[in-house]
């Protein structure tokens, strides 16, 4: 996993940041993701869905 994609607990990323991280996983559309990249993609998509639904709050 890329260090730029790791966030601290309680940190809420914006939808734009999450979309950028998702796009950054692929070097080219024809190149398949590794198992680790696929897992990161799934985590990012889940986080993006929560942000879009408003299911996240910022830490105090």
mmCIF file as Biopython writes it, N, C-alpha, C and O atoms, coordinates in Angstrom:
data_model
#
loop_
_atom_site.group_PDB
_atom_site.id
_atom_site.type_symbol
_atom_site.label_atom_id
_atom_site.label_alt_id
_atom_site.label_comp_id
_atom_site.label_asym_id
_atom_site.label_entity_id
_atom_site.label_seq_id
_atom_site.pdbx_PDB_ins_code
_atom_site.Cartn_x
_atom_site.Cartn_y
_atom_site.Cartn_z
_atom_site.occupancy
_atom_site.B_iso_or_equiv
_atom_site.auth_seq_id
_atom_site.auth_asym_id
_atom_site.pdbx_PDB_model_num
ATOM 1   N N  . UNK A ? 1  ? 0.851   -1.168 0.000   1.0 0.0 1  A 1 
ATOM 2   C CA . UNK A ? 1  ? 0.000   0.000  0.000   1.0 0.0 1  A 1 
ATOM 3   C C  . UNK A ? 1  ? 0.895   1.227  0.000   1.0 0.0 1  A 1 
ATOM 4   O O  . UNK A ? 1  ? 1.914   1.270  0.689   1.0 0.0 1  A 1 
ATOM 5   N N  . UNK A ? 2  ? 0.511   2.198  -0.760  1.0 0.0 2  A 1 
ATOM 6   C CA . UNK A ? 2  ? 1.281   3.435  -0.858  1.0 0.0 2  A 1 
ATOM 7   C C  . UNK A ? 2  ? 1.154   4.235  0.434   1.0 0.0 2  A 1 
ATOM 8   O O  . UNK A ? 2  ? 0.056   4.344  0.979   1.0 0.0 2  A 1 
ATOM 9   N N  . UNK A ? 3  ? 2.250   4.797  0.936   1.0 0.0 3  A 1 
ATOM 10  C CA . UNK A ? 3  ? 2.155   5.601  2.152   1.0 0.0 3  A 1 
ATOM 11  C C  . UNK A ? 3  ? 1.229   6.793  2.012   1.0 0.0 3  A 1 
ATOM 12  O O  . UNK A ? 3  ? 0.659   7.235  3.009   1.0 0.0 3  A 1 
ATOM 13  N N  . UNK A ? 4  ? 1.056   7.336  0.801   1.0 0.0 4  A 1 
ATOM 14  C CA . UNK A ? 4  ? 0.167   8.490  0.638   1.0 0.0 4  A 1 
ATOM 15  C C  . UNK A ? 4  ? -1.297  8.114  0.843   1.0 0.0 4  A 1 
ATOM 16  O O  . UNK A ? 4  ? -2.130  8.984  1.094   1.0 0.0 4  A 1 
ATOM 17  N N  . UNK A ? 5  ? -1.617  6.819  0.736   1.0 0.0 5  A 1 
ATOM 18  C CA . UNK A ? 5  ? -3.012  6.406  0.849   1.0 0.0 5  A 1 
ATOM 19  C C  . UNK A ? 5  ? -3.399  6.083  2.286   1.0 0.0 5  A 1 
ATOM 20  O O  . UNK A ? 5  ? -4.577  5.878  2.578   1.0 0.0 5  A 1 
ATOM 21  N N  . UNK A ? 6  ? -2.430  6.036  3.179   1.0 0.0 6  A 1 
ATOM 22  C CA . UNK A ? 6  ? -2.700  5.710  4.574   1.0 0.0 6  A 1 
ATOM 23  C C  . UNK A ? 6  ? -3.082  6.983  5.303   1.0 0.0 6  A 1 
ATOM 24  O O  . UNK A ? 6  ? -2.415  8.010  5.176   1.0 0.0 6  A 1 
ATOM 25  N N  . UNK A ? 7  ? -4.168  6.906  6.071   1.0 0.0 7  A 1 
ATOM 26  C CA . UNK A ? 7  ? -4.566  8.060  6.864   1.0 0.0 7  A 1 
ATOM 27  C C  . UNK A ? 7  ? -4.635  7.653  8.322   1.0 0.0 7  A 1 
ATOM 28  O O  . UNK A ? 7  ? -4.769  6.471  8.640   1.0 0.0 7  A 1 
ATOM 29  N N  . UNK A ? 8  ? -4.545  8.617  9.192   1.0 0.0 8  A 1 
ATOM 30  C CA . UNK A ? 8  ? -4.624  8.366  10.626  1.0 0.0 8  A 1 
ATOM 31  C C  . UNK A ? 8  ? -6.072  8.104  11.004  1.0 0.0 8  A 1 
ATOM 32  O O  . UNK A ? 8  ? -6.993  8.600  10.354  1.0 0.0 8  A 1 
ATOM 33  N N  . UNK A ? 9  ? -6.270  7.321  12.061  1.0 0.0 9  A 1 
ATOM 34  C CA . UNK A ? 9  ? -7.639  7.105  12.540  1.0 0.0 9  A 1 
ATOM 35  C C  . UNK A ? 9  ? -8.282  8.446  12.875  1.0 0.0 9  A 1 
ATOM 36  O O  . UNK A ? 9  ? -7.624  9.325  13.432  1.0 0.0 9  A 1 
ATOM 37  N N  . UNK A ? 10 ? -9.543  8.612  12.545  1.0 0.0 10 A 1 
ATOM 38  C CA . UNK A ? 10 ? -10.256 9.842  12.826  1.0 0.0 10 A 1 
ATOM 39  C C  . UNK A ? 10 ? -10.134 10.890 11.735  1.0 0.0 10 A 1 
ATOM 40  O O  . UNK A ? 10 ? -10.839 11.898 11.771  1.0 0.0 10 A 1 
ATOM 41  N N  . UNK A ? 11 ? -9.254  10.674 10.767  1.0 0.0 11 A 1 
ATOM 42  C CA . UNK A ? 11 ? -9.091  11.623 9.668   1.0 0.0 11 A 1 
ATOM 43  C C  . UNK A ? 11 ? -10.111 11.282 8.594   1.0 0.0 11 A 1 
ATOM 44  O O  . UNK A ? 11 ? -10.205 10.136 8.154   1.0 0.0 11 A 1 
ATOM 45  N N  . UNK A ? 12 ? -10.869 12.277 8.178   1.0 0.0 12 A 1 
ATOM 46  C CA . UNK A ? 12 ? -11.876 12.082 7.142   1.0 0.0 12 A 1 
ATOM 47  C C  . UNK A ? 12 ? -11.371 12.719 5.859   1.0 0.0 12 A 1 
ATOM 48  O O  . UNK A ? 12 ? -11.098 13.919 5.812   1.0 0.0 12 A 1 
ATOM 49  N N  . UNK A ? 13 ? -11.250 11.899 4.815   1.0 0.0 13 A 1 
ATOM 50  C CA . UNK A ? 13 ? -10.810 12.422 3.524   1.0 0.0 13 A 1 
ATOM 51  C C  . UNK A ? 13 ? -12.026 12.862 2.726   1.0 0.0 13 A 1 
ATOM 52  O O  . UNK A ? 13 ? -13.122 12.329 2.895   1.0 0.0 13 A 1 
ATOM 53  N N  . UNK A ? 14 ? -11.818 13.834 1.862   1.0 0.0 14 A 1 
ATOM 54  C CA . UNK A ? 14 ? -12.908 14.316 1.011   1.0 0.0 14 A 1 
ATOM 55  C C  . UNK A ? 14 ? -13.157 13.323 -0.118  1.0 0.0 14 A 1 
ATOM 56  O O  . UNK A ? 14 ? -12.314 12.475 -0.411  1.0 0.0 14 A 1 
ATOM 57  N N  . UNK A ? 15 ? -14.322 13.439 -0.744  1.0 0.0 15 A 1 
ATOM 58  C CA . UNK A ? 15 ? -14.640 12.595 -1.891  1.0 0.0 15 A 1 
ATOM 59  C C  . UNK A ? 15 ? -13.615 12.809 -2.998  1.0 0.0 15 A 1 
ATOM 60  O O  . UNK A ? 15 ? -13.234 11.857 -3.679  1.0 0.0 15 A 1 
ATOM 61  N N  . UNK A ? 16 ? -13.169 14.037 -3.185  1.0 0.0 16 A 1 
ATOM 62  C CA . UNK A ? 16 ? -12.173 14.323 -4.226  1.0 0.0 16 A 1 
ATOM 63  C C  . UNK A ? 16 ? -10.847 13.625 -3.914  1.0 0.0 16 A 1 
ATOM 64  O O  . UNK A ? 16 ? -10.210 13.072 -4.811  1.0 0.0 16 A 1 
ATOM 65  N N  . UNK A ? 17 ? -10.434 13.650 -2.649  1.0 0.0 17 A 1 
ATOM 66  C CA . UNK A ? 17 ? -9.199  12.965 -2.254  1.0 0.0 17 A 1 
ATOM 67  C C  . UNK A ? 17 ? -9.322  11.458 -2.454  1.0 0.0 17 A 1 
ATOM 68  O O  . UNK A ? 17 ? -8.389  10.812 -2.931  1.0 0.0 17 A 1 
ATOM 69  N N  . UNK A ? 18 ? -10.462 10.908 -2.094  1.0 0.0 18 A 1 
ATOM 70  C CA . UNK A ? 18 ? -10.676 9.470  -2.255  1.0 0.0 18 A 1 
ATOM 71  C C  . UNK A ? 18 ? -10.705 9.081  -3.727  1.0 0.0 18 A 1 
ATOM 72  O O  . UNK A ? 18 ? -10.126 8.066  -4.113  1.0 0.0 18 A 1 
ATOM 73  N N  . UNK A ? 19 ? -11.375 9.882  -4.551  1.0 0.0 19 A 1 
ATOM 74  C CA . UNK A ? 19 ? -11.391 9.607  -5.989  1.0 0.0 19 A 1 
ATOM 75  C C  . UNK A ? 19 ? -9.984  9.655  -6.571  1.0 0.0 19 A 1 
ATOM 76  O O  . UNK A ? 19 ? -9.631  8.823  -7.407  1.0 0.0 19 A 1 
ATOM 77  N N  . UNK A ? 20 ? -9.182  10.617 -6.139  1.0 0.0 20 A 1 
ATOM 78  C CA . UNK A ? 20 ? -7.803  10.726 -6.623  1.0 0.0 20 A 1 
ATOM 79  C C  . UNK A ? 20 ? -6.994  9.498  -6.205  1.0 0.0 20 A 1 
ATOM 80  O O  . UNK A ? 20 ? -6.198  8.990  -6.994  1.0 0.0 20 A 1 
ATOM 81  N N  . UNK A ? 21 ? -7.187  9.020  -4.982  1.0 0.0 21 A 1 
ATOM 82  C CA . UNK A ? 21 ? -6.472  7.836  -4.510  1.0 0.0 21 A 1 
ATOM 83  C C  . UNK A ? 21 ? -6.890  6.600  -5.302  1.0 0.0 21 A 1 
ATOM 84  O O  . UNK A ? 21 ? -6.055  5.756  -5.628  1.0 0.0 21 A 1 
ATOM 85  N N  . UNK A ? 22 ? -8.186  6.494  -5.610  1.0 0.0 22 A 1 
ATOM 86  C CA . UNK A ? 22 ? -8.683  5.364  -6.398  1.0 0.0 22 A 1 
ATOM 87  C C  . UNK A ? 22 ? -8.068  5.397  -7.793  1.0 0.0 22 A 1 
ATOM 88  O O  . UNK A ? 22 ? -7.604  4.370  -8.289  1.0 0.0 22 A 1 
ATOM 89  N N  . UNK A ? 23 ? -8.061  6.560  -8.426  1.0 0.0 23 A 1 
ATOM 90  C CA . UNK A ? 23 ? -7.476  6.672  -9.773  1.0 0.0 23 A 1 
ATOM 91  C C  . UNK A ? 23 ? -5.981  6.384  -9.763  1.0 0.0 23 A 1 
ATOM 92  O O  . UNK A ? 23 ? -5.448  5.830  -10.724 1.0 0.0 23 A 1 
ATOM 93  N N  . UNK A ? 24 ? -5.302  6.757  -8.680  1.0 0.0 24 A 1 
ATOM 94  C CA . UNK A ? 24 ? -3.847  6.568  -8.594  1.0 0.0 24 A 1 
ATOM 95  C C  . UNK A ? 24 ? -3.446  5.090  -8.499  1.0 0.0 24 A 1 
ATOM 96  O O  . UNK A ? 24 ? -2.290  4.750  -8.753  1.0 0.0 24 A 1 
ATOM 97  N N  . UNK A ? 25 ? -4.374  4.224  -8.141  1.0 0.0 25 A 1 
ATOM 98  C CA . UNK A ? 25 ? -4.036  2.802  -8.037  1.0 0.0 25 A 1 
ATOM 99  C C  . UNK A ? 25 ? -3.674  2.191  -9.385  1.0 0.0 25 A 1 
ATOM 100 O O  . UNK A ? 25 ? -2.876  1.256  -9.447  1.0 0.0 25 A 1 
ATOM 101 N N  . UNK A ? 26 ? -4.247  2.705  -10.454 1.0 0.0 26 A 1 
ATOM 102 C CA . UNK A ? 26 ? -4.004  2.120  -11.767 1.0 0.0 26 A 1 
ATOM 103 C C  . UNK A ? 26 ? -2.930  2.898  -12.520 1.0 0.0 26 A 1 
ATOM 104 O O  . UNK A ? 26 ? -3.030  4.113  -12.686 1.0 0.0 26 A 1 
ATOM 105 N N  . UNK A ? 27 ? -1.912  2.189  -12.967 1.0 0.0 27 A 1 
ATOM 106 C CA . UNK A ? 27 ? -0.905  2.847  -13.803 1.0 0.0 27 A 1 
ATOM 107 C C  . UNK A ? 27 ? -1.435  2.981  -15.229 1.0 0.0 27 A 1 
ATOM 108 O O  . UNK A ? 27 ? -1.034  3.887  -15.959 1.0 0.0 27 A 1 
ATOM 109 N N  . UNK A ? 28 ? -2.333  2.082  -15.624 1.0 0.0 28 A 1 
ATOM 110 C CA . UNK A ? 28 ? -2.949  2.086  -16.953 1.0 0.0 28 A 1 
ATOM 111 C C  . UNK A ? 28 ? -4.219  1.246  -16.871 1.0 0.0 28 A 1 
ATOM 112 O O  . UNK A ? 28 ? -4.224  0.224  -16.184 1.0 0.0 28 A 1 
ATOM 113 N N  . UNK A ? 29 ? -5.292  1.641  -17.545 1.0 0.0 29 A 1 
ATOM 114 C CA . UNK A ? 29 ? -6.555  0.901  -17.453 1.0 0.0 29 A 1 
ATOM 115 C C  . UNK A ? 29 ? -6.447  -0.578 -17.840 1.0 0.0 29 A 1 
ATOM 116 O O  . UNK A ? 29 ? -7.238  -1.394 -17.367 1.0 0.0 29 A 1 
ATOM 117 N N  . UNK A ? 30 ? -5.495  -0.928 -18.680 1.0 0.0 30 A 1 
ATOM 118 C CA . UNK A ? 30 ? -5.366  -2.319 -19.116 1.0 0.0 30 A 1 
ATOM 119 C C  . UNK A ? 30 ? -4.541  -3.168 -18.145 1.0 0.0 30 A 1 
ATOM 120 O O  . UNK A ? 30 ? -4.445  -4.383 -18.319 1.0 0.0 30 A 1 
ATOM 121 N N  . UNK A ? 31 ? -3.946  -2.543 -17.124 1.0 0.0 31 A 1 
ATOM 122 C CA . UNK A ? 31 ? -3.102  -3.272 -16.173 1.0 0.0 31 A 1 
ATOM 123 C C  . UNK A ? 31 ? -3.961  -3.693 -14.982 1.0 0.0 31 A 1 
ATOM 124 O O  . UNK A ? 31 ? -4.544  -2.843 -14.309 1.0 0.0 31 A 1 
ATOM 125 N N  . UNK A ? 32 ? -4.045  -4.996 -14.715 1.0 0.0 32 A 1 
ATOM 126 C CA . UNK A ? 32 ? -4.868  -5.439 -13.583 1.0 0.0 32 A 1 
ATOM 127 C C  . UNK A ? 32 ? -4.225  -5.078 -12.244 1.0 0.0 32 A 1 
ATOM 128 O O  . UNK A ? 32 ? -3.009  -4.916 -12.145 1.0 0.0 32 A 1 
ATOM 129 N N  . UNK A ? 33 ? -5.059  -4.956 -11.229 1.0 0.0 33 A 1 
ATOM 130 C CA . UNK A ? 33 ? -4.572  -4.645 -9.888  1.0 0.0 33 A 1 
ATOM 131 C C  . UNK A ? 33 ? -4.030  -5.906 -9.219  1.0 0.0 33 A 1 
ATOM 132 O O  . UNK A ? 33 ? -4.511  -7.012 -9.466  1.0 0.0 33 A 1 
ATOM 133 N N  . UNK A ? 34 ? -3.025  -5.720 -8.371  1.0 0.0 34 A 1 
ATOM 134 C CA . UNK A ? 34 ? -2.524  -6.826 -7.564  1.0 0.0 34 A 1 
ATOM 135 C C  . UNK A ? 34 ? -3.562  -7.108 -6.466  1.0 0.0 34 A 1 
ATOM 136 O O  . UNK A ? 34 ? -4.515  -6.349 -6.293  1.0 0.0 34 A 1 
ATOM 137 N N  . UNK A ? 35 ? -3.367  -8.181 -5.749  1.0 0.0 35 A 1 
ATOM 138 C CA . UNK A ? 35 ? -4.280  -8.519 -4.656  1.0 0.0 35 A 1 
ATOM 139 C C  . UNK A ? 35 ? -4.300  -7.396 -3.615  1.0 0.0 35 A 1 
ATOM 140 O O  . UNK A ? 35 ? -5.366  -7.029 -3.120  1.0 0.0 35 A 1 
ATOM 141 N N  . UNK A ? 36 ? -3.131  -6.853 -3.286  1.0 0.0 36 A 1 
ATOM 142 C CA . UNK A ? 36 ? -3.056  -5.773 -2.301  1.0 0.0 36 A 1 
ATOM 143 C C  . UNK A ? 36 ? -3.731  -4.503 -2.816  1.0 0.0 36 A 1 
ATOM 144 O O  . UNK A ? 36 ? -4.429  -3.815 -2.071  1.0 0.0 36 A 1 
ATOM 145 N N  . UNK A ? 37 ? -3.517  -4.201 -4.093  1.0 0.0 37 A 1 
ATOM 146 C CA . UNK A ? 37 ? -4.155  -3.018 -4.679  1.0 0.0 37 A 1 
ATOM 147 C C  . UNK A ? 37 ? -5.669  -3.184 -4.720  1.0 0.0 37 A 1 
ATOM 148 O O  . UNK A ? 37 ? -6.406  -2.228 -4.477  1.0 0.0 37 A 1 
ATOM 149 N N  . UNK A ? 38 ? -6.136  -4.396 -5.028  1.0 0.0 38 A 1 
ATOM 150 C CA . UNK A ? 38 ? -7.581  -4.666 -5.055  1.0 0.0 38 A 1 
ATOM 151 C C  . UNK A ? 38 ? -8.176  -4.449 -3.673  1.0 0.0 38 A 1 
ATOM 152 O O  . UNK A ? 38 ? -9.252  -3.865 -3.546  1.0 0.0 38 A 1 
ATOM 153 N N  . UNK A ? 39 ? -7.485  -4.915 -2.634  1.0 0.0 39 A 1 
ATOM 154 C CA . UNK A ? 39 ? -7.968  -4.727 -1.261  1.0 0.0 39 A 1 
ATOM 155 C C  . UNK A ? 39 ? -8.024  -3.241 -0.917  1.0 0.0 39 A 1 
ATOM 156 O O  . UNK A ? 39 ? -8.994  -2.783 -0.314  1.0 0.0 39 A 1 
ATOM 157 N N  . UNK A ? 40 ? -6.990  -2.484 -1.294  1.0 0.0 40 A 1 
ATOM 158 C CA . UNK A ? 40 ? -6.973  -1.035 -1.052  1.0 0.0 40 A 1 
ATOM 159 C C  . UNK A ? 40 ? -8.098  -0.350 -1.827  1.0 0.0 40 A 1 
ATOM 160 O O  . UNK A ? 40 ? -8.762  0.541  -1.298  1.0 0.0 40 A 1 
ATOM 161 N N  . UNK A ? 41 ? -8.314  -0.764 -3.079  1.0 0.0 41 A 1 
ATOM 162 C CA . UNK A ? 41 ? -9.398  -0.218 -3.897  1.0 0.0 41 A 1 
ATOM 163 C C  . UNK A ? 41 ? -10.744 -0.428 -3.193  1.0 0.0 41 A 1 
ATOM 164 O O  . UNK A ? 41 ? -11.561 0.490  -3.117  1.0 0.0 41 A 1 
ATOM 165 N N  . UNK A ? 42 ? -10.964 -1.629 -2.687  1.0 0.0 42 A 1 
ATOM 166 C CA . UNK A ? 42 ? -12.230 -1.920 -2.011  1.0 0.0 42 A 1 
ATOM 167 C C  . UNK A ? 42 ? -12.387 -1.078 -0.746  1.0 0.0 42 A 1 
ATOM 168 O O  . UNK A ? 42 ? -13.484 -0.601 -0.458  1.0 0.0 42 A 1 
ATOM 169 N N  . UNK A ? 43 ? -11.298 -0.887 0.018   1.0 0.0 43 A 1 
ATOM 170 C CA . UNK A ? 43 ? -11.360 -0.031 1.211   1.0 0.0 43 A 1 
ATOM 171 C C  . UNK A ? 43 ? -11.677 1.417  0.825   1.0 0.0 43 A 1 
ATOM 172 O O  . UNK A ? 43 ? -12.501 2.074  1.462   1.0 0.0 43 A 1 
ATOM 173 N N  . UNK A ? 44 ? -11.015 1.901  -0.220  1.0 0.0 44 A 1 
ATOM 174 C CA . UNK A ? 44 ? -11.244 3.278  -0.664  1.0 0.0 44 A 1 
ATOM 175 C C  . UNK A ? 44 ? -12.682 3.470  -1.140  1.0 0.0 44 A 1 
ATOM 176 O O  . UNK A ? 44 ? -13.311 4.480  -0.824  1.0 0.0 44 A 1 
ATOM 177 N N  . UNK A ? 45 ? -13.199 2.512  -1.891  1.0 0.0 45 A 1 
ATOM 178 C CA . UNK A ? 45 ? -14.583 2.615  -2.380  1.0 0.0 45 A 1 
ATOM 179 C C  . UNK A ? 45 ? -15.574 2.615  -1.219  1.0 0.0 45 A 1 
ATOM 180 O O  . UNK A ? 45 ? -16.548 3.367  -1.232  1.0 0.0 45 A 1 
ATOM 181 N N  . UNK A ? 46 ? -15.328 1.773  -0.217  1.0 0.0 46 A 1 
ATOM 182 C CA . UNK A ? 46 ? -16.207 1.740  0.947   1.0 0.0 46 A 1 
ATOM 183 C C  . UNK A ? 46 ? -16.154 3.075  1.691   1.0 0.0 46 A 1 
ATOM 184 O O  . UNK A ? 46 ? -17.184 3.597  2.118   1.0 0.0 46 A 1 
ATOM 185 N N  . UNK A ? 47 ? -14.951 3.621  1.843   1.0 0.0 47 A 1 
ATOM 186 C CA . UNK A ? 47 ? -14.802 4.917  2.508   1.0 0.0 47 A 1 
ATOM 187 C C  . UNK A ? 47 ? -15.496 6.015  1.706   1.0 0.0 47 A 1 
ATOM 188 O O  . UNK A ? 47 ? -16.145 6.888  2.282   1.0 0.0 47 A 1 
ATOM 189 N N  . UNK A ? 48 ? -15.365 5.974  0.390   1.0 0.0 48 A 1 
ATOM 190 C CA . UNK A ? 48 ? -16.008 6.959  -0.469  1.0 0.0 48 A 1 
ATOM 191 C C  . UNK A ? 48 ? -17.526 6.875  -0.333  1.0 0.0 48 A 1 
ATOM 192 O O  . UNK A ? 48 ? -18.196 7.905  -0.255  1.0 0.0 48 A 1 
ATOM 193 N N  . UNK A ? 49 ? -18.071 5.669  -0.303  1.0 0.0 49 A 1 
ATOM 194 C CA . UNK A ? 49 ? -19.530 5.523  -0.140  1.0 0.0 49 A 1 
ATOM 195 C C  . UNK A ? 49 ? -19.984 6.127  1.188   1.0 0.0 49 A 1 
ATOM 196 O O  . UNK A ? 49 ? -21.016 6.796  1.247   1.0 0.0 49 A 1 
ATOM 197 N N  . UNK A ? 50 ? -19.205 5.890  2.268   1.0 0.0 50 A 1 
ATOM 198 C CA . UNK A ? 50 ? -19.577 6.468  3.571   1.0 0.0 50 A 1 
ATOM 199 C C  . UNK A ? 50 ? -19.544 7.986  3.518   1.0 0.0 50 A 1 
ATOM 200 O O  . UNK A ? 50 ? -20.439 8.644  4.050   1.0 0.0 50 A 1 
ATOM 201 N N  . UNK A ? 51 ? -18.520 8.550  2.880   1.0 0.0 51 A 1 
ATOM 202 C CA . UNK A ? 51 ? -18.417 10.010 2.776   1.0 0.0 51 A 1 
ATOM 203 C C  . UNK A ? 51 ? -19.581 10.561 1.964   1.0 0.0 51 A 1 
ATOM 204 O O  . UNK A ? 51 ? -20.188 11.562 2.346   1.0 0.0 51 A 1 
ATOM 205 N N  . UNK A ? 52 ? -19.893 9.916  0.851   1.0 0.0 52 A 1 
ATOM 206 C CA . UNK A ? 52 ? -20.986 10.398 -0.003  1.0 0.0 52 A 1 
ATOM 207 C C  . UNK A ? 52 ? -22.340 10.315 0.697   1.0 0.0 52 A 1 
ATOM 208 O O  . UNK A ? 52 ? -23.214 11.148 0.457   1.0 0.0 52 A 1 
ATOM 209 N N  . UNK A ? 53 ? -22.519 9.320  1.559   1.0 0.0 53 A 1 
ATOM 210 C CA . UNK A ? 53 ? -23.778 9.186  2.296   1.0 0.0 53 A 1 
ATOM 211 C C  . UNK A ? 53 ? -23.809 10.093 3.518   1.0 0.0 53 A 1 
ATOM 212 O O  . UNK A ? 53 ? -24.870 10.325 4.097   1.0 0.0 53 A 1 
ATOM 213 N N  . UNK A ? 54 ? -22.653 10.603 3.909   1.0 0.0 54 A 1 
ATOM 214 C CA . UNK A ? 54 ? -22.588 11.435 5.106   1.0 0.0 54 A 1 
ATOM 215 C C  . UNK A ? 54 ? -22.515 10.618 6.364   1.0 0.0 54 A 1 
ATOM 216 O O  . UNK A ? 54 ? -22.899 11.100 7.430   1.0 0.0 54 A 1 
ATOM 217 N N  . UNK A ? 55 ? -22.023 9.366  6.277   1.0 0.0 55 A 1 
ATOM 218 C CA . UNK A ? 55 ? -21.950 8.469  7.429   1.0 0.0 55 A 1 
ATOM 219 C C  . UNK A ? 55 ? -20.692 8.656  8.267   1.0 0.0 55 A 1 
ATOM 220 O O  . UNK A ? 55 ? -20.416 7.842  9.148   1.0 0.0 55 A 1 
ATOM 221 N N  . UNK A ? 56 ? -19.929 9.708  8.012   1.0 0.0 56 A 1 
ATOM 222 C CA . UNK A ? 56 ? -18.689 9.928  8.765   1.0 0.0 56 A 1 
ATOM 223 C C  . UNK A ? 56 ? -18.755 11.257 9.480   1.0 0.0 56 A 1 
ATOM 224 O O  . UNK A ? 56 ? -19.412 12.196 9.029   1.0 0.0 56 A 1 
ATOM 225 N N  . UNK A ? 57 ? -18.065 11.319 10.599  1.0 0.0 57 A 1 
ATOM 226 C CA . UNK A ? 57 ? -17.950 12.568 11.336  1.0 0.0 57 A 1 
ATOM 227 C C  . UNK A ? 57 ? -16.482 12.796 11.636  1.0 0.0 57 A 1 
ATOM 228 O O  . UNK A ? 57 ? -15.706 11.844 11.714  1.0 0.0 57 A 1 
ATOM 229 N N  . UNK A ? 58 ? -16.104 14.025 11.803  1.0 0.0 58 A 1 
ATOM 230 C CA . UNK A ? 58 ? -14.709 14.318 12.111  1.0 0.0 58 A 1 
ATOM 231 C C  . UNK A ? 58 ? -14.464 14.115 13.592  1.0 0.0 58 A 1 
ATOM 232 O O  . UNK A ? 58 ? -15.366 14.292 14.412  1.0 0.0 58 A 1 
ATOM 233 N N  . UNK A ? 59 ? -13.251 13.746 13.929  1.0 0.0 59 A 1 
ATOM 234 C CA . UNK A ? 59 ? -12.880 13.531 15.316  1.0 0.0 59 A 1 
ATOM 235 C C  . UNK A ? 59 ? -12.792 14.870 16.051  1.0 0.0 59 A 1 
ATOM 236 O O  . UNK A ? 59 ? -12.427 15.890 15.467  1.0 0.0 59 A 1 
ATOM 237 N N  . UNK A ? 60 ? -13.126 14.849 17.316  1.0 0.0 60 A 1 
ATOM 238 C CA . UNK A ? 60 ? -13.083 16.084 18.117  1.0 0.0 60 A 1 
ATOM 239 C C  . UNK A ? 60 ? -11.679 16.450 18.493  1.0 0.0 60 A 1 
ATOM 240 O O  . UNK A ? 60 ? -11.462 17.458 19.165  1.0 0.0 60 A 1 
#
